Amino acid sequence: MTKADLVEKIHSKAGLASKAQAERVLDVTVASLVEALASGESVTFTGFGSFKVVQRAARKGRNPRTGEEIKIPAGKVVKFTPGKLLKDSVK
């Protein structure tokens, strides 16, 4: 599903006047999600899942082209944990 497909679904299911309104709703939602995660908050959608920022330790990796060992630095990543409703609907 692309952003355009999602905008179409929001437009039709929410009964918004235009697709432009649906796109603004999606953009504000995504921006709010990014803002919360950037400030270190976790975001939970009951039934769907939760997003949180976790610290990943430094580790060794390997360049697949040359086989040379490289160091991958520590950093923060976003982790998604699916909720029960999402897990059950995918099964």
MDAnalysis code that builds the backbone (N, CA, C; Angstrom):
import MDAnalysis as mda
import numpy as np

u = mda.Universe.empty(273, n_residues=91, atom_resindex=np.repeat(np.arange(91), 3), trajectory=True)
u.add_TopologyAttr("name", ["N", "CA", "C"] * 91)
u.add_TopologyAttr("resid", np.arange(1, 92))
u.add_TopologyAttr("resname", ["MET", "THR", "LYS", "ALA", "ASP", "LEU", "VAL", "GLU", "LYS", "ILE", "HIS", "SER", "LYS", "ALA", "GLY", "LEU", "ALA", "SER", "LYS", "ALA", "GLN", "ALA", "GLU", "ARG", "VAL", "LEU", "ASP", "VAL", "THR", "VAL", "ALA", "SER", "LEU", "VAL", "GLU", "ALA", "LEU", "ALA", "SER", "GLY", "GLU", "SER", "VAL", "THR", "PHE", "THR", "GLY", "PHE", "GLY", "SER", "PHE", "LYS", "VAL", "VAL", "GLN", "ARG", "ALA", "ALA", "ARG", "LYS", "GLY", "ARG", "ASN", "PRO", "ARG", "THR", "GLY", "GLU", "GLU", "ILE", "LYS", "ILE", "PRO", "ALA", "GLY", "LYS", "VAL", "VAL", "LYS", "PHE", "THR", "PRO", "GLY", "LYS", "LEU", "LEU", "LYS", "ASP", "SER", "VAL", "LYS"])
u.atoms.positions = np.array([
    [0.846, -1.168, 0.000],
    [0.000, 0.000, 0.000],
    [0.897, 1.237, 0.000],
    [0.568, 2.174, -0.848],
    [1.313, 3.419, -0.941],
    [0.596, 4.510, -0.151],
    [1.260, 5.655, -0.033],
    [0.639, 6.777, 0.660],
    [-0.648, 7.196, -0.058],
    [-0.632, 7.183, -1.376],
    [-1.824, 7.558, -2.144],
    [-2.984, 6.596, -1.861],
    [-2.682, 5.306, -1.751],
    [-3.722, 4.325, -1.427],
    [-4.290, 4.588, -0.037],
    [-3.423, 4.902, 0.901],
    [-3.862, 5.167, 2.267],
    [-4.704, 6.440, 2.327],
    [-4.305, 7.464, 1.595],
    [-5.087, 8.705, 1.532],
    [-6.467, 8.414, 0.963],
    [-6.544, 7.592, -0.065],
    [-7.833, 7.224, -0.669],
    [-8.728, 6.521, 0.352],
    [-8.167, 5.600, 1.117],
    [-8.956, 4.878, 2.131],
    [-9.432, 5.818, 3.232],
    [-8.554, 6.710, 3.687],
    [-8.947, 7.671, 4.719],
    [-10.060, 8.560, 4.195],
    [-9.925, 9.017, 2.958],
    [-10.930, 9.882, 2.329],
    [-12.287, 9.184, 2.264],
    [-12.311, 7.943, 1.813],
    [-13.592, 7.254, 1.644],
    [-14.206, 6.795, 2.964],
    [-13.374, 6.306, 3.897],
    [-13.917, 5.765, 5.144],
    [-14.239, 6.840, 6.184],
    [-13.512, 7.948, 6.167],
    [-13.758, 9.007, 7.147],
    [-14.788, 10.020, 6.639],
    [-15.118, 9.930, 5.366],
    [-16.107, 10.842, 4.809],
    [-15.629, 12.280, 4.737],
    [-14.351, 12.466, 4.515],
    [-13.816, 13.825, 4.395],
    [-14.208, 14.423, 3.050],
    [-14.250, 15.740, 3.005],
    [-14.713, 16.437, 1.806],
    [-13.791, 16.258, 0.612],
    [-12.489, 16.141, 0.861],
    [-11.561, 16.015, -0.256],
    [-10.389, 15.119, 0.118],
    [-9.692, 14.668, -0.923],
    [-8.487, 13.872, -0.698],
    [-7.388, 14.731, -0.092],
    [-7.400, 16.026, -0.387],
    [-6.409, 16.935, 0.179],
    [-6.542, 16.991, 1.698],
    [-7.780, 16.983, 2.200],
    [-7.999, 16.950, 3.647],
    [-7.481, 15.644, 4.235],
    [-7.744, 14.546, 3.557],
    [-7.278, 13.239, 4.026],
    [-5.758, 13.199, 4.055],
    [-5.119, 13.781, 3.054],
    [-3.662, 13.808, 3.022],
    [-3.100, 14.660, 4.155],
    [-3.756, 15.792, 4.451],
    [-3.319, 16.628, 5.571],
    [-3.445, 15.878, 6.893],
    [-4.530, 15.119, 7.071],
    [-4.722, 14.320, 8.287],
    [-3.587, 13.306, 8.417],
    [-3.263, 12.614, 7.332],
    [-2.188, 11.627, 7.355],
    [-0.842, 12.296, 7.640],
    [-0.567, 13.430, 7.003],
    [0.692, 14.132, 7.204],
    [0.858, 14.592, 8.652],
    [-0.214, 15.125, 9.243],
    [-0.159, 15.581, 10.636],
    [0.039, 14.390, 11.573],
    [-0.615, 13.281, 11.282],
    [-0.466, 12.087, 12.106],
    [0.973, 11.585, 12.074],
    [1.540, 11.477, 10.890],
    [2.922, 11.001, 10.756],
    [3.896, 11.989, 11.406],
    [3.683, 13.277, 11.221],
    [4.560, 14.284, 11.819],
    [4.499, 14.220, 13.340],
    [3.321, 13.998, 13.888],
    [3.173, 13.886, 15.341],
    [3.871, 12.642, 15.862],
    [3.780, 11.560, 15.115],
    [4.453, 10.315, 15.483],
    [5.971, 10.525, 15.483],
    [6.492, 11.143, 14.440],
    [7.931, 11.408, 14.331],
    [8.390, 12.338, 15.457],
    [7.624, 13.363, 15.734],
    [7.971, 14.319, 16.794],
    [8.037, 13.630, 18.160],
    [7.058, 12.791, 18.451],
    [7.037, 12.077, 19.737],
    [8.233, 11.138, 19.852],
    [8.532, 10.393, 18.801],
    [9.664, 9.463, 18.835],
    [10.988, 10.213, 18.937],
    [11.102, 11.336, 18.256],
    [12.332, 12.123, 18.301],
    [12.596, 12.676, 19.699],
    [11.519, 12.918, 20.464],
    [11.694, 13.433, 21.823],
    [11.848, 12.314, 22.843],
    [11.868, 11.054, 22.371],
    [12.107, 9.926, 23.270],
    [10.856, 9.271, 23.814],
    [9.683, 9.756, 23.431],
    [8.433, 9.151, 23.890],
    [8.148, 7.877, 23.101],
    [7.366, 6.983, 23.707],
    [6.875, 5.845, 22.935],
    [5.438, 6.152, 22.534],
    [5.007, 5.569, 21.437],
    [3.674, 5.810, 20.894],
    [2.949, 4.473, 20.803],
    [1.744, 4.415, 21.375],
    [0.977, 3.170, 21.383],
    [-0.386, 3.379, 20.739],
    [-0.717, 2.496, 19.804],
    [-2.048, 2.426, 19.223],
    [-2.636, 1.109, 19.703],
    [-3.571, 1.172, 20.638],
    [-4.130, -0.029, 21.241],
    [-4.671, -0.954, 20.161],
    [-4.255, -2.212, 20.225],
    [-4.676, -3.211, 19.252],
    [-3.761, -3.286, 18.042],
    [-3.205, -2.150, 17.623],
    [-2.333, -2.129, 16.452],
    [-0.893, -2.419, 16.832],
    [-0.354, -1.656, 17.788],
    [1.013, -1.882, 18.211],
    [1.623, -0.638, 18.814],
    [2.904, -0.737, 19.121],
    [3.579, 0.409, 19.720],
    [4.947, 0.624, 19.082],
    [5.342, 1.893, 19.048],
    [6.633, 2.309, 18.529],
    [7.437, 2.855, 19.700],
    [8.708, 2.503, 19.778],
    [9.565, 3.098, 20.795],
    [10.984, 3.182, 20.258],
    [11.753, 4.101, 20.838],
    [13.142, 4.297, 20.449],
    [14.002, 3.478, 21.407],
    [14.890, 2.656, 20.859],
    [15.786, 1.844, 21.673],
    [17.229, 2.123, 21.259],
    [18.128, 1.926, 22.197],
    [19.557, 2.112, 21.947],
    [20.130, 0.800, 21.426],
    [20.794, 0.841, 20.316],
    [21.442, -0.345, 19.753],
    [22.938, -0.241, 20.015],
    [23.524, -1.300, 20.547],
    [24.949, -1.307, 20.884],
    [25.810, -1.355, 19.620],
    [27.042, -0.916, 19.767],
    [28.003, -1.021, 18.665],
    [28.265, -2.504, 18.402],
    [28.538, -2.837, 17.150],
    [28.769, -4.244, 16.812],
    [29.667, -4.332, 15.586],
    [30.130, -5.547, 15.335],
    [30.950, -5.799, 14.158],
    [30.057, -6.300, 13.032],
    [30.373, -5.869, 11.834],
    [29.653, -6.328, 10.654],
    [30.657, -6.748, 9.600],
    [30.135, -7.125, 8.444],
    [31.011, -7.553, 7.371],
    [30.516, -6.938, 6.068],
    [31.448, -6.379, 5.316],
    [31.134, -5.837, 4.007],
    [30.872, -7.029, 3.086],
    [29.647, -7.159, 2.545],
    [29.335, -8.328, 1.732],
    [30.123, -8.391, 0.417],
    [30.566, -7.257, -0.071],
    [31.296, -7.237, -1.341],
    [32.742, -7.695, -1.169],
    [33.400, -7.199, -0.101],
    [34.819, -7.505, 0.070],
    [35.085, -8.528, 1.166],
    [34.111, -8.749, 2.038],
    [34.313, -9.666, 3.152],
    [35.060, -9.026, 4.307],
    [35.419, -7.757, 4.159],
    [36.168, -7.045, 5.184],
    [35.279, -6.781, 6.400],
    [35.835, -6.962, 7.604],
    [35.096, -6.705, 8.826],
    [35.048, -5.205, 9.079],
    [33.875, -4.695, 9.474],
    [33.730, -3.267, 9.747],
    [33.075, -3.081, 11.110],
    [33.255, -1.906, 11.688],
    [32.616, -1.567, 12.957],
    [31.348, -0.777, 12.660],
    [30.245, -1.218, 13.230],
    [28.982, -0.499, 13.106],
    [28.774, 0.247, 14.418],
    [28.679, 1.575, 14.378],
    [28.595, 2.339, 15.621],
    [27.255, 2.151, 16.339],
    [27.246, 2.442, 17.636],
    [26.015, 2.404, 18.430],
    [25.097, 3.512, 17.932],
    [23.825, 3.331, 18.141],
    [22.879, 4.355, 17.716],
    [21.478, 4.041, 18.196],
    [20.586, 4.972, 17.957],
    [19.186, 4.797, 18.328],
    [18.406, 4.340, 17.097],
    [17.460, 3.420, 17.311],
    [16.595, 2.944, 16.239],
    [15.160, 2.879, 16.754],
    [14.201, 2.917, 15.843],
    [12.799, 2.790, 16.203],
    [12.412, 1.325, 16.131],
    [11.765, 0.845, 17.176],
    [11.322, -0.544, 17.240],
    [9.798, -0.557, 17.260],
    [9.203, -1.415, 16.429],
    [7.756, -1.579, 16.400],
    [7.409, -2.942, 16.975],
    [6.469, -2.959, 17.911],
    [5.972, -4.206, 18.479],
    [4.491, -4.310, 18.130],
    [4.098, -5.308, 17.344],
    [2.694, -5.416, 16.957],
    [1.807, -5.767, 18.149],
    [0.576, -5.246, 18.130],
    [-0.407, -5.542, 19.160],
    [-1.137, -6.841, 18.866],
    [-1.925, -7.299, 19.821],
    [-2.631, -8.571, 19.705],
    [-3.592, -8.584, 18.507],
    [-4.359, -7.520, 18.330],
    [-5.313, -7.459, 17.230],
    [-4.614, -7.589, 15.877],
    [-3.490, -6.913, 15.711],
    [-2.720, -6.993, 14.463],
    [-2.158, -8.383, 14.270],
    [-1.590, -8.961, 15.312],
    [-1.034, -10.320, 15.223],
    [-2.108, -11.312, 14.817],
    [-3.264, -11.232, 15.471],
    [-4.345, -12.179, 15.198],
    [-4.916, -12.018, 13.798],
    [-4.980, -10.782, 13.295],
    [-5.550, -10.570, 11.966],
    [-4.599, -11.003, 10.860],
    [-3.300, -11.069, 11.133],
    [-2.331, -11.473, 10.120],
    [-2.246, -12.997, 10.016],
    [-2.539, -13.684, 11.092],
    [-2.443, -15.158, 11.096],
    [-3.336, -15.794, 10.079],
])
